[in-house]
Amino acid sequence: TYDTVKTAILRRGWMNDAFPLHFTAAVCAGAGTTTLTSPVDVVKTRYVNSSPGEFRSPIQCAGVLAREGGFKIFYKGCVPSFFRITGWNLIMFMSYEQLRKVVSRKLKSY
């Protein structure tokens, strides 16, 4: 997701390849990751913390959750998850970009 967002923004000329672009792409990657993984996290947490025999399978657990809480139940706790994932993305991708620049400069000097 990070590279897709970064490339799309660069192609449109909205930002230069610098800190603001890397920050934006990392936040977008965090939002995308949270959106896709939050339902799985909610089902996993509910299934693992359930009493023995309460659910036959994670699929059945997801069905029960959907009937009881509707679609929104799958995004319970997504805000803290977004901040956790995005914080990690910011550190990782910002470090990656800086390391890439240093290595690129070193390779050009050979």
N, C-alpha and C positions, 0 to 999 in steps of 0.2 A: 504494500500500500504506500509506503514511504516513497519509493522510487517512482511509482505511478503518479502520485500527486506532484512530486518535485518536477518530473518531466513535463507534465501537463502545464504547470505554472510557467516553467521556462519557455516552452513552445509558444505560449500565448503572450509572452513578454511582460507579464504582470510583475515579476520580481527578477532581480539579478541573483546569481548563484552565490549567496552570502547568508549570514546568520538569520535574517528574517525569513528567508525561504526555508531554511533547514528547520527552524522553529515551527513554521506553519505546517510543513509536511509531516513533522513528527506528531504534532497535535492531531492532524487529520488521520494519521495512521492509528493513533490511540483511540480516536472516536470510532473508526472502522472496526478495530479489534474488539472494543467493548461491545459494540452493537452485535457483532457476530458471536462472541463468546458468552455474553451475559446469560442467555437462556440455558446454555449448557451448564454453566456454573450454578445457577439456581436449582436446576433439576438434580445435579450431582450432590449439592449440599443437602437438599431435602431428602434425597434417597439415602445418602450415607448416614444422616442423623435420624432416620426413621426407626421406629421399633421393629424388631424382626417380624417378618410376615406382613407388615403394613402394605408394602408394594411388592408385586411379583417381579417387576423389572423397571429399569429407568424409563422405558417407553410408557408403561402404565402409570408411573409416577408423573410424567409430563402430562398425560391425559387428565389425571385427577387434578393437577395444578391448574390446567387450562379451564376445566369445568368449574372449579371453585373460585378462581381469581381472575379469569379472563386473560387476555393477551398481556395486560400490564404486569401480571405477576412475574413474568419471565424477565422483567427488567428491574425487579426489586433489588436495590443495592448497586445499581449501575453507576451512580455518581461517584461513590468511593472507588469503585473499580476503574472508572475512567481516569481519575486522578492518579491512582497507583500505576496503571499501565502507561499513561501519558508521561508521568514523571520518569519512568524507566526509559521510555522511548526518547525523551529529550536528552537524557544523559548519554544513551547509547549512540543515537544518530549524530548528535553534535560532536561527540568524540570521534566517531567514524569519519565524519567530514574533515575534521582537523587532521587526523592521521592520514587520510587520503591525500590531502594537500601536501603534507610534509614528505610523504613517500614519493609523490609525483615530482616535487622539486628535486629530491635526491636523485631520482632516476634520470631526470633531464640533465643533471650535472655530469653524468657519466658519459 
